[in-house]
C-alpha cells in the first residue's frame, strides 16, 4: 500500500456551503447555515448530511436544515441514553454489592482470587481501583485511608469494602468485574446460580447474556460521553434481544441503536425503574419530524411503537 500526504486545505463555512450547493443541496436560510457551520465542525456535521444524498448528489426533497435536525435529534438522543444508562449503572453497583456480598458474607470478596476465572483481568481492575481510591478526596475515602486497611489481600491492603470502592469504579471497572467472575463458586444447586439470578434481575437470562449487554452499554456510553454519532452507528448486537421482539417487529438492522433501546426497555422494566422509553422516543421524533423518514437506518421496524413490548 502506498501513502500520500494529506494536504486538503481548510475551507471556510462560506466555501463549504458553496461546495454543498454545487451538489444540489438546498438551503432555506444560507446566512443561518453559515453560522451553523461556524459553530459545528463540518467534519463532525457532514455525516448527518449523508442520509440526504443519492450517490454523490443531494436528494432535492431535502434541505441543509434537515441535516441540522438529524444532528440535533442525535444530540438529544445521546442525552436521553446517557441519563438512562446512569440510572442503570447505579443499579449495577448496588446489586453487585448486595447480591455477591450477601452470598459470600465477605465485603472484600472482589479481592478473593478464588471467585474469578480471569485472574489477569481482575488484577488489572484492582490496580485501577486502587489508584482511583488513592486519588480520591471523597470524605469516605479519606476517612478509610486515615484509619483502616484490609486483611483480605496482601497486595491490595489499602482497598476498602466493595460498597466503598464501587462508588469510585468506572463503568469499565464494573464490566471487568462482572466478566471476570467464575460462576462455579456461585452454584448453590444444579439448577440455581447466584450470578445468573443476579442477571435475571436485569432482564437477562444468565450472566453471559448480561455481560453482552454491559459490553454494549459501555460502547454506547462512551459514544454519548464523547458526543459521537449514535443514532445510526454500527454497534455490536446484544445477545438474546431478537428473541423478545417477535415478527413483524424485528429490527431492520441488527446492530443499530434500536436493539440497544429494546435492551434498555427490558432492563428498566425488569428493575421497575418506571422509565417510559417509548414515550421519550416518540417525543423526540415528534420534535424532529424528518427523523421518521430515516428510522429504518437506526434499526426501527415499521410501526415499532405498536409492539406491546414497549408498553
C-alpha positions as CSV (number, residue, x, y, z in Angstrom):
1,X,0.0,0.0,0.0
2,X,1.3,3.4,-0.9
3,X,0.6,6.6,1.1
4,X,0.4,10.2,0.0
5,X,0.4,13.4,2.0
6,X,-2.9,14.6,3.3
7,X,-3.0,18.2,2.0
8,X,-6.6,19.2,1.7
9,X,-6.9,22.9,2.5
10,X,-9.0,24.5,5.2
11,X,-12.4,25.7,3.9
12,X,-14.4,28.5,5.5
13,X,-18.1,28.0,6.2
14,X,-18.9,30.0,3.1
15,X,-16.7,27.8,0.9
16,X,-18.2,24.7,2.4
17,X,-21.7,25.9,1.6
18,X,-20.7,26.8,-2.0
19,X,-19.5,23.2,-2.4
20,X,-22.7,21.8,-1.0
21,X,-24.7,23.9,-3.4
22,X,-22.8,22.5,-6.4
23,X,-24.1,19.1,-5.2
24,X,-27.6,20.5,-5.3
25,X,-28.2,20.8,-1.6
26,X,-31.0,23.3,-0.9
27,X,-30.6,25.8,1.9
28,X,-33.6,27.6,3.3
29,X,-31.5,30.2,5.2
30,X,-28.0,30.5,3.9
31,X,-26.7,33.0,6.5
32,X,-28.0,30.8,9.3
33,X,-26.4,27.8,7.6
34,X,-23.1,29.7,7.7
35,X,-23.5,30.4,11.4
36,X,-24.3,26.7,12.0
37,X,-21.0,25.7,10.3
38,X,-19.1,28.3,12.2
39,X,-20.4,26.6,15.5
40,X,-20.2,23.0,14.4
41,X,-17.1,21.5,12.8
42,X,-18.1,20.4,9.3
43,X,-16.0,17.2,9.7
44,X,-18.4,16.3,12.6
45,X,-21.5,17.6,10.9
46,X,-21.2,16.2,7.3
47,X,-22.1,12.6,8.4
48,X,-25.6,13.9,9.1
49,X,-26.0,15.1,5.5
50,X,-25.1,11.7,4.0
51,X,-28.6,10.2,4.5
52,X,-29.9,13.0,2.3
53,X,-27.8,12.0,-0.6
54,X,-28.3,9.7,-3.6
55,X,-24.9,8.7,-4.9
56,X,-22.9,11.9,-5.0
57,X,-25.7,14.3,-5.2
58,X,-28.3,15.5,-2.7
59,X,-31.9,14.5,-3.0
60,X,-33.7,17.7,-3.8
61,X,-36.6,16.7,-1.5
62,X,-34.3,17.5,1.5
63,X,-32.5,20.6,2.8
64,X,-29.5,21.6,4.8
65,X,-31.9,22.2,7.7
66,X,-33.0,18.6,7.5
67,X,-29.3,17.6,8.2
68,X,-29.3,20.0,11.2
69,X,-32.5,18.4,12.5
70,X,-30.8,14.9,12.3
71,X,-27.8,16.4,14.2
72,X,-30.0,17.9,16.9
73,X,-32.0,14.7,17.2
74,X,-28.8,12.7,17.8
75,X,-27.6,15.2,20.3
76,X,-30.8,14.9,22.4
77,X,-30.9,11.1,21.9
78,X,-27.5,10.9,23.5
79,X,-28.7,12.9,26.4
80,X,-31.6,10.6,26.9
81,X,-29.5,7.5,26.6
82,X,-26.8,8.8,29.0
83,X,-29.5,9.6,31.6
84,X,-31.0,6.1,31.5
85,X,-27.6,4.5,31.4
86,X,-26.6,6.4,34.5
87,X,-29.6,5.1,36.4
88,X,-28.9,1.5,35.3
89,X,-25.3,1.9,36.4
90,X,-26.4,2.8,39.9
91,X,-28.4,-0.4,40.0
92,X,-25.4,-2.4,38.8
93,X,-23.2,-1.0,41.6
94,X,-25.9,-1.7,44.2
95,X,-26.8,-5.2,43.1
96,X,-23.1,-6.2,42.7
97,X,-22.6,-5.3,46.4
98,X,-25.9,-6.6,47.7
99,X,-26.1,-10.0,45.9
100,X,-22.5,-11.1,46.0
101,X,-21.6,-9.7,49.4
102,X,-24.7,-11.5,50.9
103,X,-23.7,-14.7,49.2
104,X,-20.0,-14.6,50.2
105,X,-20.6,-12.9,53.6
106,X,-17.4,-11.0,52.7
107,X,-17.3,-7.3,52.0
108,X,-13.8,-7.8,50.4
109,X,-14.9,-10.6,48.0
110,X,-13.6,-8.7,45.0
111,X,-10.1,-9.2,46.4
112,X,-10.6,-13.0,46.6
113,X,-8.9,-14.7,43.6
114,X,-10.9,-17.9,44.1
115,X,-14.0,-16.1,42.9
116,X,-12.6,-15.2,39.5
117,X,-11.8,-17.2,36.4
118,X,-9.9,-14.4,34.7
119,X,-7.1,-13.6,37.2
120,X,-5.2,-11.1,35.0
121,X,-8.3,-9.1,34.2
122,X,-9.3,-8.8,37.9
123,X,-5.8,-8.0,39.0
124,X,-5.6,-5.1,36.5
125,X,-9.0,-3.9,37.6
126,X,-7.9,-4.0,41.3
127,X,-4.9,-1.9,40.4
128,X,-7.1,0.7,38.6
129,X,-9.5,0.8,41.6
130,X,-6.5,1.2,44.0
131,X,-5.2,4.1,42.0
132,X,-8.6,5.8,41.9
133,X,-9.1,5.2,45.7
134,X,-5.7,6.7,46.5
135,X,-6.5,9.8,44.4
136,X,-10.0,10.2,45.8
137,X,-10.7,13.1,48.1
138,X,-14.2,11.9,48.9
139,X,-14.9,12.0,52.6
140,X,-15.4,8.2,52.9
141,X,-12.2,7.5,51.1
142,X,-10.2,10.0,53.2
143,X,-11.6,8.5,56.4
144,X,-10.8,4.9,55.4
145,X,-7.3,5.7,54.3
146,X,-6.6,7.5,57.5
147,X,-7.9,4.7,59.8
148,X,-8.1,1.3,58.2
149,X,-6.7,-1.4,56.0
150,X,-8.0,-4.8,55.0
151,X,-6.6,-8.3,55.8
152,X,-8.0,-9.9,52.7
153,X,-5.3,-9.5,50.2
154,X,-1.7,-8.5,51.0
155,X,-1.3,-7.0,47.5
156,X,-4.2,-4.6,48.0
157,X,-4.3,-3.9,51.7
158,X,-5.3,-0.3,51.3
159,X,-8.5,-1.1,49.4
160,X,-11.9,-0.7,51.2
161,X,-15.0,-2.9,51.1
162,X,-16.9,-3.3,47.8
163,X,-19.6,-0.8,48.8
164,X,-17.0,1.9,49.1
165,X,-14.8,1.1,46.1
166,X,-17.7,0.6,43.8
167,X,-18.6,4.3,44.2
168,X,-15.3,5.1,42.5
169,X,-15.4,2.4,39.9
170,X,-15.8,3.4,36.2
171,X,-18.3,1.5,34.1
172,X,-15.3,-0.3,32.6
173,X,-14.3,-1.5,36.1
174,X,-17.8,-2.8,36.7
175,X,-17.8,-4.6,33.4
176,X,-14.4,-6.1,34.1
177,X,-15.6,-7.4,37.5
178,X,-18.8,-9.0,36.1
179,X,-17.0,-10.6,33.1
180,X,-14.1,-11.9,35.2
181,X,-16.3,-13.7,37.8
182,X,-16.2,-17.5,37.9
183,X,-19.7,-19.0,38.1
184,X,-18.6,-22.2,39.8
185,X,-18.3,-20.8,43.4
186,X,-21.8,-19.3,43.0
187,X,-23.6,-22.5,42.0
188,X,-25.8,-23.2,45.1
189,X,-27.5,-26.3,43.5
190,X,-27.6,-27.9,40.0
191,X,-30.5,-25.5,38.9
192,X,-29.5,-22.3,40.6
193,X,-26.6,-20.0,40.2
194,X,-26.4,-16.8,42.2
195,X,-24.8,-14.9,39.3
196,X,-27.5,-16.0,36.8
197,X,-30.1,-15.0,39.3
198,X,-28.4,-11.6,39.5
199,X,-28.5,-11.3,35.7
200,X,-32.2,-12.1,35.7
201,X,-32.9,-9.1,37.9
202,X,-31.7,-7.0,34.9
203,X,-33.9,-8.9,32.5
204,X,-31.1,-11.2,31.0
205,X,-31.4,-14.9,31.0
206,X,-28.0,-15.5,32.5
207,X,-24.6,-13.9,33.4
208,X,-23.2,-14.5,29.9
209,X,-26.1,-12.6,28.3
210,X,-25.9,-9.8,30.9
211,X,-22.2,-9.4,30.1
212,X,-23.1,-9.0,26.4
213,X,-25.5,-6.2,27.4
214,X,-23.0,-4.5,29.7
215,X,-20.4,-4.5,26.9
216,X,-22.8,-2.8,24.6
217,X,-23.8,-0.3,27.3
218,X,-20.1,0.6,27.7
219,X,-19.8,1.2,24.0
220,X,-22.9,3.4,23.7
221,X,-22.0,5.2,26.9
222,X,-18.6,6.1,25.5
223,X,-20.1,7.5,22.3
224,X,-22.5,9.5,24.4
225,X,-19.8,10.8,26.6
226,X,-17.7,11.9,23.6
227,X,-20.7,13.4,21.7
228,X,-20.2,11.0,18.9
229,X,-22.8,10.0,16.3
230,X,-25.1,7.4,17.8
231,X,-28.5,7.3,16.1
232,X,-27.4,5.2,13.1
233,X,-23.9,4.0,14.2
234,X,-23.0,0.3,13.9
235,X,-22.9,-1.3,17.3
236,X,-22.4,-4.9,18.4
237,X,-25.7,-6.9,18.7
238,X,-26.8,-7.6,22.2
239,X,-27.4,-11.3,22.9
240,X,-31.0,-12.6,23.2
241,X,-32.9,-9.4,22.2
242,X,-34.2,-10.7,19.0
243,X,-36.0,-13.5,21.0
244,X,-38.0,-10.8,22.7
245,X,-39.1,-8.9,19.5
246,X,-41.4,-11.1,17.6
247,X,-42.4,-10.6,13.9
248,X,-43.4,-8.2,12.4
249,X,-41.4,-6.1,14.8
250,X,-37.9,-7.4,14.2
251,X,-35.3,-4.7,13.7
252,X,-34.4,-3.6,10.2
253,X,-30.7,-3.7,11.2
254,X,-29.3,-6.0,14.0
255,X,-26.5,-3.7,15.1
256,X,-28.2,-0.3,15.3
257,X,-29.5,1.7,18.3
258,X,-33.0,0.2,18.1
259,X,-31.8,-3.1,19.7
260,X,-30.0,-1.1,22.3
261,X,-33.1,0.8,23.2
262,X,-35.0,-2.5,23.4
263,X,-32.3,-3.8,25.7
264,X,-32.7,-0.8,27.9
265,X,-36.5,-1.3,27.9
266,X,-36.0,-4.9,29.1
267,X,-33.6,-3.8,31.8
268,X,-35.6,-0.9,33.1
269,X,-38.9,-2.8,33.2
270,X,-37.2,-5.7,35.0
271,X,-35.8,-3.3,37.5
272,X,-39.1,-1.5,38.0
273,X,-37.5,1.8,37.1
274,X,-40.6,3.4,35.7
275,X,-38.9,4.9,32.6
276,X,-41.2,5.4,29.6
277,X,-38.7,4.9,26.9
278,X,-41.2,4.7,24.1
279,X,-42.8,8.0,25.1
280,X,-39.4,9.7,25.3
281,X,-38.5,8.4,21.8
282,X,-41.8,9.4,20.3
283,X,-41.5,12.9,21.9
284,X,-38.0,13.3,20.2
285,X,-39.3,12.0,16.9
286,X,-42.2,14.4,17.0
287,X,-39.8,17.3,17.8
288,X,-37.7,16.4,14.7
289,X,-40.2,15.1,12.1
290,X,-37.5,14.4,9.5
291,X,-36.2,11.6,11.7
292,X,-39.3,9.5,11.0
293,X,-38.2,9.1,7.4
294,X,-34.9,7.6,8.4
295,X,-35.8,5.4,11.4
296,X,-35.0,2.2,9.4
297,X,-31.4,3.4,9.4
298,X,-31.5,3.3,13.2
299,X,-32.9,-0.3,13.1
300,X,-36.5,0.7,13.9
301,X,-39.1,-1.6,12.2
302,X,-42.2,-0.2,10.7
303,X,-44.8,0.6,13.3
304,X,-42.4,-0.3,16.1
305,X,-44.4,1.6,18.7
306,X,-47.3,-0.8,18.3
307,X,-45.4,-3.7,19.7
308,X,-46.7,-4.5,23.2
309,X,-43.0,-5.0,24.2
310,X,-42.8,-1.2,24.7
311,X,-45.9,-0.9,26.9
